[in-house]
Amino acid sequence: MLSCNDHRNLLAWYDTHQRELPWRNTNDPWAILLSEILLQQTQVSRGMVYWKRMIEAFPTIESMATSEVDAVLKAWEGAGYYSRARRLHALSRQVMLPSDQGGFDGALPKNYEDLLSLPGIGPYTAAAVASIAFGQPVACVDGNIRRVMARHTAQPDPAPKAVQAWADSSLTSERPGDWNQALMELGATVCTPRRVKCGGCPIQSTCKGRHEPELFPTPKKSRVKAISMLAVVEIAGDGRPVLHQRPLSGMFAGLWGPLYHEANSMTPDQDWLVCGTVEHLLSHRKLSVHVFLKTTDVPPLGTLRSTVAISSLDEKVLAMAAKHQHAAQKREGVPQRAKQVNAETVAWS
Ligand code: SF4
């Protein structure tokens, strides 16, 4: 349990030590929601880049709602976890609906329950937006707050309900948004997973775990599943890769890329050029993608790369294929096709 002094000290610490983040300089609920969705699975430094890109492309909910989902995926390109972008697009369309059709007449709702009813909004995001954008007294719980709680109360494995109860009882009604952000900021910059800086912590005097902070909470073992796949990059007659839109569910849903196959589901064709293997880590999956280049029996026209959204894994796969295509052409004394075609073709390599 945090004391009155803890409350005062933590808010004062936050007022002077908070990081300068662009979404902290706005009261616009849409801009704040965008930052919360991005930061769910993206580091703050990268989140800033994508937040600026998204807010420039879609400055209002309406601007996103009137766009196609492909345009949202394109702007989100590189940020990863693309289901967030698709749900954000669905959210924008739902908010724009009239209230008698299940919408919110174009304005983000202010209260926790209504926010929670929107696509892509879970308990954390609903609490963060309700408190930060609308000043509602709702406590957030994220990984940072769980770690601060576990250490402050010296609990190795606190249950989700216990963490929520601690956060609820700690919340100040005066500045709930700042309070939630202060606790998260403490966990992100001082009460960090490693190299904890207890000497600079504003709540150290009441912390039960400060003598051995790294004992709390007990690290969870993460199971990473290894998956092996084949990627077949087809190079069309115009020198561009042929990209296909993926189905709207499953890995990289709605994005574009070369065809993938499970490694044990097909035998590579003898005509394909072996390029190498790309290793890529998703949250709980380690992908080994064996890349092949196919240049025979291909369509005359490829895909204009700048018009479609592709994942960072496919960026790596295409770069590897392009490198091998150019190397093979050099070996055979064939002029590099990229020089013969337009700048877009050169760009994808
Ligand atoms: S004193 Fe140390 S362990 Fe306790 S909350 Fe502060 S930083 Fe975390």
Residues whose N, C-alpha, C, O or C-beta is under 5 A from the ligand:
A	BS01	SF4	V148 R151 H152 V190 C191 K197 C198 C201 I203 Q204 C207 G209 R210 P213
